[in-house]
Amino acid sequence: MARAATTSDVFNAIAEPQRREILALLRAGEWPVNDLAQKLGMSQPGASKHLRVLREVGLVRVRGAGKQRLYGLDARGLRPVHEWTGGFERFWNESFDRLDTYVQDLKQTRQED
């Protein structure tokens, strides 16, 4: 089975742990590439490479601010991931319902003791 290119598939792009770390940092706001690289302990070219992939799949946007380029999160690119994980919502709802029943039974038992 052929593997999808990381530059066209959001799932492959976020499969890389360092890219997920970048996205986590960008949740808090915009960062210049040098600060991101320093925070993550990677080289500036390495950070730029990851940012390029994230931009190509629509997860990161960039804007100029003086001499700097600031990178920010574009959460709209996560829609395919959100829609896919939403298919498992029933599993989690059933798990939470079972947990809620267990906790209620446990409370009832303790009140009776």
PDB file as gemmi writes it, atoms N, CA and C in Angstrom:
CRYST1    1.000    1.000    1.000  90.00  90.00  90.00 P 1                      
ATOM      1  N   MET A   1       0.846  -1.181   0.000  1.00  0.00           N  
ATOM      2  CA  MET A   1       0.000   0.000   0.000  1.00  0.00           C  
ATOM      3  C   MET A   1       0.885   1.236   0.000  1.00  0.00           C  
ATOM      4  N   ALA A   2       0.631   2.097  -0.928  1.00  0.00           N  
ATOM      5  CA  ALA A   2       1.422   3.319  -1.031  1.00  0.00           C  
ATOM      6  C   ALA A   2       1.108   4.250   0.135  1.00  0.00           C  
ATOM      7  N   ARG A   3       2.122   4.869   0.636  1.00  0.00           N  
ATOM      8  CA  ARG A   3       1.972   5.806   1.741  1.00  0.00           C  
ATOM      9  C   ARG A   3       1.659   7.191   1.189  1.00  0.00           C  
ATOM     10  N   ALA A   4       0.700   7.870   1.817  1.00  0.00           N  
ATOM     11  CA  ALA A   4       0.347   9.217   1.381  1.00  0.00           C  
ATOM     12  C   ALA A   4       1.483  10.182   1.680  1.00  0.00           C  
ATOM     13  N   ALA A   5       1.654  11.145   0.816  1.00  0.00           N  
ATOM     14  CA  ALA A   5       2.701  12.150   1.008  1.00  0.00           C  
ATOM     15  C   ALA A   5       2.384  13.005   2.221  1.00  0.00           C  
ATOM     16  N   THR A   6       3.407  13.306   3.015  1.00  0.00           N  
ATOM     17  CA  THR A   6       3.189  14.118   4.212  1.00  0.00           C  
ATOM     18  C   THR A   6       2.750  15.523   3.864  1.00  0.00           C  
ATOM     19  N   THR A   7       3.029  15.933   2.655  1.00  0.00           N  
ATOM     20  CA  THR A   7       2.691  17.304   2.298  1.00  0.00           C  
ATOM     21  C   THR A   7       1.260  17.449   1.824  1.00  0.00           C  
ATOM     22  N   SER A   8       0.529  16.357   1.688  1.00  0.00           N  
ATOM     23  CA  SER A   8      -0.842  16.477   1.230  1.00  0.00           C  
ATOM     24  C   SER A   8      -1.843  15.880   2.191  1.00  0.00           C  
ATOM     25  N   ASP A   9      -1.383  15.229   3.240  1.00  0.00           N  
ATOM     26  CA  ASP A   9      -2.268  14.525   4.140  1.00  0.00           C  
ATOM     27  C   ASP A   9      -2.023  14.986   5.571  1.00  0.00           C  
ATOM     28  N   VAL A  10      -3.050  15.548   6.199  1.00  0.00           N  
ATOM     29  CA  VAL A  10      -2.905  16.086   7.547  1.00  0.00           C  
ATOM     30  C   VAL A  10      -2.567  14.985   8.550  1.00  0.00           C  
ATOM     31  N   PHE A  11      -3.078  13.782   8.345  1.00  0.00           N  
ATOM     32  CA  PHE A  11      -2.785  12.685   9.271  1.00  0.00           C  
ATOM     33  C   PHE A  11      -1.302  12.331   9.251  1.00  0.00           C  
ATOM     34  N   ASN A  12      -0.722  12.244   8.087  1.00  0.00           N  
ATOM     35  CA  ASN A  12       0.711  11.960   8.003  1.00  0.00           C  
ATOM     36  C   ASN A  12       1.530  13.115   8.562  1.00  0.00           C  
ATOM     37  N   ALA A  13       1.076  14.327   8.309  1.00  0.00           N  
ATOM     38  CA  ALA A  13       1.821  15.497   8.791  1.00  0.00           C  
ATOM     39  C   ALA A  13       1.888  15.515  10.318  1.00  0.00           C  
ATOM     40  N   ILE A  14       0.792  15.188  10.977  1.00  0.00           N  
ATOM     41  CA  ILE A  14       0.798  15.250  12.442  1.00  0.00           C  
ATOM     42  C   ILE A  14       1.275  13.937  13.072  1.00  0.00           C  
ATOM     43  N   ALA A  15       1.600  12.953  12.250  1.00  0.00           N  
ATOM     44  CA  ALA A  15       2.173  11.717  12.786  1.00  0.00           C  
ATOM     45  C   ALA A  15       3.569  11.965  13.340  1.00  0.00           C  
ATOM     46  N   GLU A  16       4.234  12.991  12.887  1.00  0.00           N  
ATOM     47  CA  GLU A  16       5.579  13.355  13.347  1.00  0.00           C  
ATOM     48  C   GLU A  16       5.462  14.057  14.708  1.00  0.00           C  
ATOM     49  N   PRO A  17       6.069  13.488  15.758  1.00  0.00           N  
ATOM     50  CA  PRO A  17       5.932  14.073  17.103  1.00  0.00           C  
ATOM     51  C   PRO A  17       6.368  15.534  17.214  1.00  0.00           C  
ATOM     52  N   GLN A  18       7.444  15.904  16.515  1.00  0.00           N  
ATOM     53  CA  GLN A  18       7.909  17.295  16.626  1.00  0.00           C  
ATOM     54  C   GLN A  18       6.915  18.269  15.988  1.00  0.00           C  
ATOM     55  N   ARG A  19       6.204  17.801  14.972  1.00  0.00           N  
ATOM     56  CA  ARG A  19       5.182  18.673  14.371  1.00  0.00           C  
ATOM     57  C   ARG A  19       4.024  18.864  15.345  1.00  0.00           C  
ATOM     58  N   ARG A  20       3.688  17.815  16.078  1.00  0.00           N  
ATOM     59  CA  ARG A  20       2.627  17.968  17.090  1.00  0.00           C  
ATOM     60  C   ARG A  20       3.087  18.926  18.187  1.00  0.00           C  
ATOM     61  N   GLU A  21       4.373  18.874  18.552  1.00  0.00           N  
ATOM     62  CA  GLU A  21       4.895  19.820  19.551  1.00  0.00           C  
ATOM     63  C   GLU A  21       4.793  21.250  19.030  1.00  0.00           C  
ATOM     64  N   ILE A  22       5.107  21.446  17.767  1.00  0.00           N  
ATOM     65  CA  ILE A  22       4.999  22.781  17.173  1.00  0.00           C  
ATOM     66  C   ILE A  22       3.552  23.260  17.239  1.00  0.00           C  
ATOM     67  N   LEU A  23       2.617  22.404  16.858  1.00  0.00           N  
ATOM     68  CA  LEU A  23       1.204  22.785  16.900  1.00  0.00           C  
ATOM     69  C   LEU A  23       0.772  23.125  18.322  1.00  0.00           C  
ATOM     70  N   ALA A  24       1.260  22.360  19.288  1.00  0.00           N  
ATOM     71  CA  ALA A  24       0.906  22.633  20.687  1.00  0.00           C  
ATOM     72  C   ALA A  24       1.403  24.012  21.108  1.00  0.00           C  
ATOM     73  N   LEU A  25       2.607  24.381  20.705  1.00  0.00           N  
ATOM     74  CA  LEU A  25       3.131  25.714  21.034  1.00  0.00           C  
ATOM     75  C   LEU A  25       2.337  26.809  20.330  1.00  0.00           C  
ATOM     76  N   LEU A  26       1.935  26.538  19.105  1.00  0.00           N  
ATOM     77  CA  LEU A  26       1.213  27.555  18.333  1.00  0.00           C  
ATOM     78  C   LEU A  26      -0.215  27.760  18.832  1.00  0.00           C  
ATOM     79  N   ARG A  27      -0.709  26.839  19.661  1.00  0.00           N  
ATOM     80  CA  ARG A  27      -2.038  27.057  20.253  1.00  0.00           C  
ATOM     81  C   ARG A  27      -2.055  28.315  21.100  1.00  0.00           C  
ATOM     82  N   ALA A  28      -0.910  28.640  21.694  1.00  0.00           N  
ATOM     83  CA  ALA A  28      -0.828  29.788  22.598  1.00  0.00           C  
ATOM     84  C   ALA A  28      -0.627  31.103  21.858  1.00  0.00           C  
ATOM     85  N   GLY A  29      -0.277  31.046  20.579  1.00  0.00           N  
ATOM     86  CA  GLY A  29      -0.048  32.276  19.838  1.00  0.00           C  
ATOM     87  C   GLY A  29       0.998  32.094  18.753  1.00  0.00           C  
ATOM     88  N   GLU A  30       1.359  33.200  18.164  1.00  0.00           N  
ATOM     89  CA  GLU A  30       2.296  33.173  17.049  1.00  0.00           C  
ATOM     90  C   GLU A  30       3.740  33.166  17.552  1.00  0.00           C  
ATOM     91  N   TRP A  31       4.589  32.497  16.781  1.00  0.00           N  
ATOM     92  CA  TRP A  31       5.997  32.400  17.120  1.00  0.00           C  
ATOM     93  C   TRP A  31       6.849  32.625  15.878  1.00  0.00           C  
ATOM     94  N   PRO A  32       8.006  33.279  16.009  1.00  0.00           N  
ATOM     95  CA  PRO A  32       8.974  33.294  14.920  1.00  0.00           C  
ATOM     96  C   PRO A  32       9.720  31.956  14.912  1.00  0.00           C  
ATOM     97  N   VAL A  33      10.197  31.549  13.759  1.00  0.00           N  
ATOM     98  CA  VAL A  33      10.809  30.227  13.620  1.00  0.00           C  
ATOM     99  C   VAL A  33      11.995  30.040  14.558  1.00  0.00           C  
ATOM    100  N   ASN A  34      12.813  31.059  14.750  1.00  0.00           N  
ATOM    101  CA  ASN A  34      13.984  30.898  15.623  1.00  0.00           C  
ATOM    102  C   ASN A  34      13.580  30.603  17.062  1.00  0.00           C  
ATOM    103  N   ASP A  35      12.539  31.259  17.550  1.00  0.00           N  
ATOM    104  CA  ASP A  35      12.072  31.007  18.918  1.00  0.00           C  
ATOM    105  C   ASP A  35      11.472  29.613  19.039  1.00  0.00           C  
ATOM    106  N   LEU A  36      10.728  29.194  18.012  1.00  0.00           N  
ATOM    107  CA  LEU A  36      10.185  27.836  18.019  1.00  0.00           C  
ATOM    108  C   LEU A  36      11.315  26.807  18.057  1.00  0.00           C  
ATOM    109  N   ALA A  37      12.306  27.010  17.205  1.00  0.00           N  
ATOM    110  CA  ALA A  37      13.436  26.077  17.138  1.00  0.00           C  
ATOM    111  C   ALA A  37      14.147  26.000  18.481  1.00  0.00           C  
ATOM    112  N   GLN A  38      14.369  27.147  19.091  1.00  0.00           N  
ATOM    113  CA  GLN A  38      15.057  27.173  20.382  1.00  0.00           C  
ATOM    114  C   GLN A  38      14.233  26.488  21.455  1.00  0.00           C  
ATOM    115  N   LYS A  39      12.945  26.765  21.499  1.00  0.00           N  
ATOM    116  CA  LYS A  39      12.063  26.172  22.495  1.00  0.00           C  
ATOM    117  C   LYS A  39      12.018  24.655  22.370  1.00  0.00           C  
ATOM    118  N   LEU A  40      12.075  24.166  21.139  1.00  0.00           N  
ATOM    119  CA  LEU A  40      11.976  22.727  20.898  1.00  0.00           C  
ATOM    120  C   LEU A  40      13.340  22.040  20.832  1.00  0.00           C  
ATOM    121  N   GLY A  41      14.410  22.814  20.934  1.00  0.00           N  
ATOM    122  CA  GLY A  41      15.753  22.222  20.914  1.00  0.00           C  
ATOM    123  C   GLY A  41      16.116  21.633  19.559  1.00  0.00           C  
ATOM    124  N   MET A  42      15.675  22.278  18.509  1.00  0.00           N  
ATOM    125  CA  MET A  42      16.011  21.802  17.167  1.00  0.00           C  
ATOM    126  C   MET A  42      16.666  22.933  16.390  1.00  0.00           C  
ATOM    127  N   SER A  43      17.241  22.589  15.265  1.00  0.00           N  
ATOM    128  CA  SER A  43      17.875  23.607  14.428  1.00  0.00           C  
ATOM    129  C   SER A  43      16.797  24.450  13.743  1.00  0.00           C  
ATOM    130  N   GLN A  44      17.187  25.659  13.341  1.00  0.00           N  
ATOM    131  CA  GLN A  44      16.248  26.523  12.613  1.00  0.00           C  
ATOM    132  C   GLN A  44      15.842  25.890  11.289  1.00  0.00           C  
ATOM    133  N   PRO A  45      16.796  25.286  10.515  1.00  0.00           N  
ATOM    134  CA  PRO A  45      16.355  24.621   9.282  1.00  0.00           C  
ATOM    135  C   PRO A  45      15.398  23.458   9.554  1.00  0.00           C  
ATOM    136  N   GLY A  46      15.630  22.736  10.639  1.00  0.00           N  
ATOM    137  CA  GLY A  46      14.727  21.633  10.997  1.00  0.00           C  
ATOM    138  C   GLY A  46      13.327  22.143  11.318  1.00  0.00           C  
ATOM    139  N   ALA A  47      13.256  23.209  12.090  1.00  0.00           N  
ATOM    140  CA  ALA A  47      11.951  23.795  12.417  1.00  0.00           C  
ATOM    141  C   ALA A  47      11.265  24.323  11.162  1.00  0.00           C  
ATOM    142  N   SER A  48      12.056  24.955  10.288  1.00  0.00           N  
ATOM    143  CA  SER A  48      11.486  25.477   9.038  1.00  0.00           C  
ATOM    144  C   SER A  48      10.914  24.356   8.182  1.00  0.00           C  
ATOM    145  N   LYS A  49      11.606  23.217   8.156  1.00  0.00           N  
ATOM    146  CA  LYS A  49      11.133  22.081   7.368  1.00  0.00           C  
ATOM    147  C   LYS A  49       9.785  21.598   7.900  1.00  0.00           C  
ATOM    148  N   HIS A  50       9.679  21.475   9.209  1.00  0.00           N  
ATOM    149  CA  HIS A  50       8.411  21.026   9.797  1.00  0.00           C  
ATOM    150  C   HIS A  50       7.303  22.058   9.557  1.00  0.00           C  
ATOM    151  N   LEU A  51       7.644  23.334   9.691  1.00  0.00           N  
ATOM    152  CA  LEU A  51       6.649  24.385   9.449  1.00  0.00           C  
ATOM    153  C   LEU A  51       6.175  24.381   7.995  1.00  0.00           C  
ATOM    154  N   ARG A  52       7.076  24.089   7.073  1.00  0.00           N  
ATOM    155  CA  ARG A  52       6.696  24.027   5.659  1.00  0.00           C  
ATOM    156  C   ARG A  52       5.653  22.929   5.439  1.00  0.00           C  
ATOM    157  N   VAL A  53       5.904  21.764   6.033  1.00  0.00           N  
ATOM    158  CA  VAL A  53       4.945  20.657   5.889  1.00  0.00           C  
ATOM    159  C   VAL A  53       3.603  21.046   6.513  1.00  0.00           C  
ATOM    160  N   LEU A  54       3.646  21.641   7.689  1.00  0.00           N  
ATOM    161  CA  LEU A  54       2.404  22.024   8.366  1.00  0.00           C  
ATOM    162  C   LEU A  54       1.649  23.097   7.574  1.00  0.00           C  
ATOM    163  N   ARG A  55       2.380  23.977   6.938  1.00  0.00           N  
ATOM    164  CA  ARG A  55       1.725  24.991   6.081  1.00  0.00           C  
ATOM    165  C   ARG A  55       1.079  24.344   4.872  1.00  0.00           C  
ATOM    166  N   GLU A  56       1.761  23.379   4.275  1.00  0.00           N  
ATOM    167  CA  GLU A  56       1.246  22.752   3.051  1.00  0.00           C  
ATOM    168  C   GLU A  56      -0.037  21.965   3.290  1.00  0.00           C  
ATOM    169  N   VAL A  57      -0.244  21.483   4.503  1.00  0.00           N  
ATOM    170  CA  VAL A  57      -1.494  20.757   4.794  1.00  0.00           C  
ATOM    171  C   VAL A  57      -2.523  21.670   5.452  1.00  0.00           C  
ATOM    172  N   GLY A  58      -2.193  22.960   5.587  1.00  0.00           N  
ATOM    173  CA  GLY A  58      -3.173  23.929   6.068  1.00  0.00           C  
ATOM    174  C   GLY A  58      -3.311  24.024   7.576  1.00  0.00           C  
ATOM    175  N   LEU A  59      -2.278  23.598   8.310  1.00  0.00           N  
ATOM    176  CA  LEU A  59      -2.355  23.673   9.766  1.00  0.00           C  
ATOM    177  C   LEU A  59      -1.675  24.904  10.339  1.00  0.00           C  
ATOM    178  N   VAL A  60      -0.841  25.543   9.541  1.00  0.00           N  
ATOM    179  CA  VAL A  60      -0.070  26.695  10.008  1.00  0.00           C  
ATOM    180  C   VAL A  60      -0.170  27.793   8.960  1.00  0.00           C  
ATOM    181  N   ARG A  61      -0.299  29.017   9.457  1.00  0.00           N  
ATOM    182  CA  ARG A  61      -0.283  30.189   8.581  1.00  0.00           C  
ATOM    183  C   ARG A  61       0.914  31.040   8.979  1.00  0.00           C  
ATOM    184  N   VAL A  62       1.317  31.892   8.097  1.00  0.00           N  
ATOM    185  CA  VAL A  62       2.464  32.756   8.387  1.00  0.00           C  
ATOM    186  C   VAL A  62       2.126  34.163   7.932  1.00  0.00           C  
ATOM    187  N   ARG A  63       2.653  35.121   8.679  1.00  0.00           N  
ATOM    188  CA  ARG A  63       2.470  36.517   8.309  1.00  0.00           C  
ATOM    189  C   ARG A  63       3.753  37.268   8.631  1.00  0.00           C  
ATOM    190  N   GLY A  64       3.978  38.330   7.887  1.00  0.00           N  
ATOM    191  CA  GLY A  64       5.144  39.148   8.122  1.00  0.00           C  
ATOM    192  C   GLY A  64       4.857  40.164   9.211  1.00  0.00           C  
ATOM    193  N   ALA A  65       5.859  40.394  10.046  1.00  0.00           N  
ATOM    194  CA  ALA A  65       5.771  41.411  11.105  1.00  0.00           C  
ATOM    195  C   ALA A  65       7.137  42.077  11.178  1.00  0.00           C  
ATOM    196  N   GLY A  66       7.293  43.141  10.391  1.00  0.00           N  
ATOM    197  CA  GLY A  66       8.610  43.767  10.315  1.00  0.00           C  
ATOM    198  C   GLY A  66       9.566  42.835   9.586  1.00  0.00           C  
ATOM    199  N   LYS A  67      10.689  42.563  10.210  1.00  0.00           N  
ATOM    200  CA  LYS A  67      11.669  41.660   9.588  1.00  0.00           C  
ATOM    201  C   LYS A  67      11.395  40.196   9.911  1.00  0.00           C  
ATOM    202  N   GLN A  68      10.417  39.952  10.776  1.00  0.00           N  
ATOM    203  CA  GLN A  68      10.131  38.574  11.187  1.00  0.00           C  
ATOM    204  C   GLN A  68       8.946  38.009  10.419  1.00  0.00           C  
ATOM    205  N   ARG A  69       8.933  36.695  10.361  1.00  0.00           N  
ATOM    206  CA  ARG A  69       7.763  35.960   9.875  1.00  0.00           C  
ATOM    207  C   ARG A  69       7.228  35.206  11.076  1.00  0.00           C  
ATOM    208  N   LEU A  70       5.968  35.469  11.401  1.00  0.00           N  
ATOM    209  CA  LEU A  70       5.349  34.833  12.557  1.00  0.00           C  
ATOM    210  C   LEU A  70       4.448  33.698  12.101  1.00  0.00           C  
ATOM    211  N   TYR A  71       4.622  32.563  12.747  1.00  0.00           N  
ATOM    212  CA  TYR A  71       3.836  31.370  12.416  1.00  0.00           C  
ATOM    213  C   TYR A  71       2.745  31.209  13.463  1.00  0.00           C  
ATOM    214  N   GLY A  72       1.555  30.891  12.971  1.00  0.00           N  
ATOM    215  CA  GLY A  72       0.423  30.690  13.870  1.00  0.00           C  
ATOM    216  C   GLY A  72      -0.378  29.461  13.460  1.00  0.00           C  
ATOM    217  N   LEU A  73      -1.157  28.976  14.373  1.00  0.00           N  
ATOM    218  CA  LEU A  73      -1.996  27.803  14.140  1.00  0.00           C  
ATOM    219  C   LEU A  73      -3.190  28.175  13.269  1.00  0.00           C  
ATOM    220  N   ASP A  74      -3.506  27.324  12.325  1.00  0.00           N  
ATOM    221  CA  ASP A  74      -4.743  27.456  11.539  1.00  0.00           C  
ATOM    222  C   ASP A  74      -5.540  26.179  11.813  1.00  0.00           C  
ATOM    223  N   ALA A  75      -6.326  26.229  12.877  1.00  0.00           N  
ATOM    224  CA  ALA A  75      -7.022  25.035  13.357  1.00  0.00           C  
ATOM    225  C   ALA A  75      -8.034  24.492  12.357  1.00  0.00           C  
ATOM    226  N   ARG A  76      -8.400  25.296  11.359  1.00  0.00           N  
ATOM    227  CA  ARG A  76      -9.347  24.789  10.344  1.00  0.00           C  
ATOM    228  C   ARG A  76      -8.773  23.571   9.630  1.00  0.00           C  
ATOM    229  N   GLY A  77      -7.458  23.496   9.556  1.00  0.00           N  
ATOM    230  CA  GLY A  77      -6.809  22.355   8.896  1.00  0.00           C  
ATOM    231  C   GLY A  77      -6.988  21.053   9.650  1.00  0.00           C  
ATOM    232  N   LEU A  78      -7.404  21.140  10.914  1.00  0.00           N  
ATOM    233  CA  LEU A  78      -7.617  19.928  11.718  1.00  0.00           C  
ATOM    234  C   LEU A  78      -9.001  19.318  11.494  1.00  0.00           C  
ATOM    235  N   ARG A  79      -9.817  19.935  10.651  1.00  0.00           N  
ATOM    236  CA  ARG A  79     -11.179  19.437  10.420  1.00  0.00           C  
ATOM    237  C   ARG A  79     -11.200  17.951  10.019  1.00  0.00           C  
ATOM    238  N   PRO A  80     -10.353  17.483   9.086  1.00  0.00           N  
ATOM    239  CA  PRO A  80     -10.398  16.050   8.752  1.00  0.00           C  
ATOM    240  C   PRO A  80     -10.119  15.159   9.961  1.00  0.00           C  
ATOM    241  N   VAL A  81      -9.218  15.589  10.836  1.00  0.00           N  
ATOM    242  CA  VAL A  81      -8.898  14.803  12.032  1.00  0.00           C  
ATOM    243  C   VAL A  81     -10.091  14.810  12.988  1.00  0.00           C  
ATOM    244  N   HIS A  82     -10.689  15.991  13.150  1.00  0.00           N  
ATOM    245  CA  HIS A  82     -11.843  16.114  14.033  1.00  0.00           C  
ATOM    246  C   HIS A  82     -13.000  15.252  13.525  1.00  0.00           C  
ATOM    247  N   GLU A  83     -13.247  15.304  12.239  1.00  0.00           N  
ATOM    248  CA  GLU A  83     -14.347  14.514  11.670  1.00  0.00           C  
ATOM    249  C   GLU A  83     -14.081  13.022  11.806  1.00  0.00           C  
ATOM    250  N   TRP A  84     -12.850  12.612  11.615  1.00  0.00           N  
ATOM    251  CA  TRP A  84     -12.514  11.192  11.731  1.00  0.00           C  
ATOM    252  C   TRP A  84     -12.659  10.719  13.184  1.00  0.00           C  
ATOM    253  N   THR A  85     -12.109  11.479  14.115  1.00  0.00           N  
ATOM    254  CA  THR A  85     -12.207  11.063  15.519  1.00  0.00           C  
ATOM    255  C   THR A  85     -13.647  11.130  16.017  1.00  0.00           C  
ATOM    256  N   GLY A  86     -14.467  11.997  15.417  1.00  0.00           N  
ATOM    257  CA  GLY A  86     -15.875  12.077  15.796  1.00  0.00           C  
ATOM    258  C   GLY A  86     -16.598  10.761  15.572  1.00  0.00           C  
ATOM    259  N   GLY A  87     -16.101   9.936  14.672  1.00  0.00           N  
ATOM    260  CA  GLY A  87     -16.694   8.630  14.426  1.00  0.00           C  
ATOM    261  C   GLY A  87     -16.568   7.698  15.609  1.00  0.00           C  
ATOM    262  N   PHE A  88     -15.719   8.026  16.555  1.00  0.00           N  
ATOM    263  CA  PHE A  88     -15.526   7.212  17.749  1.00  0.00           C  
ATOM    264  C   PHE A  88     -16.268   7.778  18.955  1.00  0.00           C  
ATOM    265  N   GLU A  89     -17.051   8.796  18.735  1.00  0.00           N  
ATOM    266  CA  GLU A  89     -17.761   9.454  19.831  1.00  0.00           C  
ATOM    267  C   GLU A  89     -18.677   8.491  20.579  1.00  0.00           C  
ATOM    268  N   ARG A  90     -19.355   7.612  19.850  1.00  0.00           N  
ATOM    269  CA  ARG A  90     -20.258   6.662  20.496  1.00  0.00           C  
ATOM    270  C   ARG A  90     -19.490   5.780  21.485  1.00  0.00           C  
ATOM    271  N   PHE A  91     -18.288   5.345  21.115  1.00  0.00           N  
ATOM    272  CA  PHE A  91     -17.471   4.531  22.006  1.00  0.00           C  
ATOM    273  C   PHE A  91     -17.212   5.275  23.319  1.00  0.00           C  
ATOM    274  N   TRP A  92     -16.802   6.534  23.214  1.00  0.00           N  
ATOM    275  CA  TRP A  92     -16.479   7.299  24.414  1.00  0.00           C  
ATOM    276  C   TRP A  92     -17.724   7.592  25.240  1.00  0.00           C  
ATOM    277  N   ASN A  93     -18.835   7.907  24.562  1.00  0.00           N  
ATOM    278  CA  ASN A  93     -20.068   8.154  25.308  1.00  0.00           C  
ATOM    279  C   ASN A  93     -20.496   6.916  26.081  1.00  0.00           C  
ATOM    280  N   GLU A  94     -20.392   5.751  25.453  1.00  0.00           N  
ATOM    281  CA  GLU A  94     -20.749   4.511  26.159  1.00  0.00           C  
ATOM    282  C   GLU A  94     -19.805   4.259  27.319  1.00  0.00           C  
ATOM    283  N   SER A  95     -18.531   4.544  27.136  1.00  0.00           N  
ATOM    284  CA  SER A  95     -17.559   4.360  28.224  1.00  0.00           C  
ATOM    285  C   SER A  95     -17.866   5.293  29.386  1.00  0.00           C  
ATOM    286  N   PHE A  96     -18.181   6.531  29.082  1.00  0.00           N  
ATOM    287  CA  PHE A  96     -18.512   7.483  30.150  1.00  0.00           C  
ATOM    288  C   PHE A  96     -19.814   7.100  30.842  1.00  0.00           C  
ATOM    289  N   ASP A  97     -20.775   6.586  30.079  1.00  0.00           N  
ATOM    290  CA  ASP A  97     -22.033   6.141  30.690  1.00  0.00           C  
ATOM    291  C   ASP A  97     -21.775   4.986  31.660  1.00  0.00           C  
ATOM    292  N   ARG A  98     -20.923   4.039  31.263  1.00  0.00           N  
ATOM    293  CA  ARG A  98     -20.597   2.909  32.162  1.00  0.00           C  
ATOM    294  C   ARG A  98     -19.866   3.418  33.400  1.00  0.00           C  
ATOM    295  N   LEU A  99     -18.959   4.358  33.223  1.00  0.00           N  
ATOM    296  CA  LEU A  99     -18.226   4.924  34.357  1.00  0.00           C  
ATOM    297  C   LEU A  99     -19.182   5.653  35.296  1.00  0.00           C  
ATOM    298  N   ASP A 100     -20.112   6.407  34.721  1.00  0.00           N  
ATOM    299  CA  ASP A 100     -21.090   7.133  35.537  1.00  0.00           C  
ATOM    300  C   ASP A 100     -21.946   6.148  36.334  1.00  0.00           C  
ATOM    301  N   THR A 101     -22.383   5.070  35.710  1.00  0.00           N  
ATOM    302  CA  THR A 101     -23.174   4.053  36.402  1.00  0.00           C  
ATOM    303  C   THR A 101     -22.370   3.440  37.539  1.00  0.00           C  
ATOM    304  N   TYR A 102     -21.111   3.144  37.298  1.00  0.00           N  
ATOM    305  CA  TYR A 102     -20.233   2.568  38.319  1.00  0.00           C  
ATOM    306  C   TYR A 102     -20.086   3.520  39.504  1.00  0.00           C  
ATOM    307  N   VAL A 103     -19.851   4.794  39.232  1.00  0.00           N  
ATOM    308  CA  VAL A 103     -19.671   5.780  40.308  1.00  0.00           C  
ATOM    309  C   VAL A 103     -20.973   5.924  41.110  1.00  0.00           C  
ATOM    310  N   GLN A 104     -22.096   5.974  40.435  1.00  0.00           N  
ATOM    311  CA  GLN A 104     -23.383   6.088  41.140  1.00  0.00           C  
ATOM    312  C   GLN A 104     -23.633   4.862  42.010  1.00  0.00           C  
ATOM    313  N   ASP A 105     -23.341   3.670  41.494  1.00  0.00           N  
ATOM    314  CA  ASP A 105     -23.486   2.445  42.283  1.00  0.00           C  
ATOM    315  C   ASP A 105     -22.559   2.462  43.498  1.00  0.00           C  
ATOM    316  N   LEU A 106     -21.341   2.937  43.309  1.00  0.00           N  
ATOM    317  CA  LEU A 106     -20.370   3.017  44.397  1.00  0.00           C  
ATOM    318  C   LEU A 106     -20.849   3.993  45.478  1.00  0.00           C  
ATOM    319  N   LYS A 107     -21.385   5.136  45.070  1.00  0.00           N  
ATOM    320  CA  LYS A 107     -21.913   6.109  46.029  1.00  0.00           C  
ATOM    321  C   LYS A 107     -23.082   5.505  46.797  1.00  0.00           C  
ATOM    322  N   GLN A 108     -23.951   4.821  46.090  1.00  0.00           N  
ATOM    323  CA  GLN A 108     -25.113   4.200  46.717  1.00  0.00           C  
ATOM    324  C   GLN A 108     -24.669   3.165  47.749  1.00  0.00           C  
ATOM    325  N   THR A 109     -23.689   2.366  47.406  1.00  0.00           N  
ATOM    326  CA  THR A 109     -23.181   1.337  48.312  1.00  0.00           C  
ATOM    327  C   THR A 109     -22.595   1.970  49.568  1.00  0.00           C  
ATOM    328  N   ARG A 110     -21.835   3.059  49.408  1.00  0.00           N  
ATOM    329  CA  ARG A 110     -21.212   3.727  50.571  1.00  0.00           C  
ATOM    330  C   ARG A 110     -22.258   4.382  51.466  1.00  0.00           C  
ATOM    331  N   GLN A 111     -23.326   4.891  50.863  1.00  0.00           N  
ATOM    332  CA  GLN A 111     -24.382   5.503  51.681  1.00  0.00           C  
ATOM    333  C   GLN A 111     -25.139   4.447  52.483  1.00  0.00           C  
ATOM    334  N   GLU A 112     -25.233   3.259  51.951  1.00  0.00           N  
ATOM    335  CA  GLU A 112     -25.945   2.189  52.633  1.00  0.00           C  
ATOM    336  C   GLU A 112     -25.130   1.584  53.767  1.00  0.00           C  
ATOM    337  N   ASP A 113     -23.791   1.714  53.689  1.00  0.00           N  
ATOM    338  CA  ASP A 113     -22.922   1.130  54.741  1.00  0.00           C  
ATOM    339  C   ASP A 113     -22.902   1.949  56.002  1.00  0.00           C  
TER     340      ASP A 113                                                      
END                                                                             
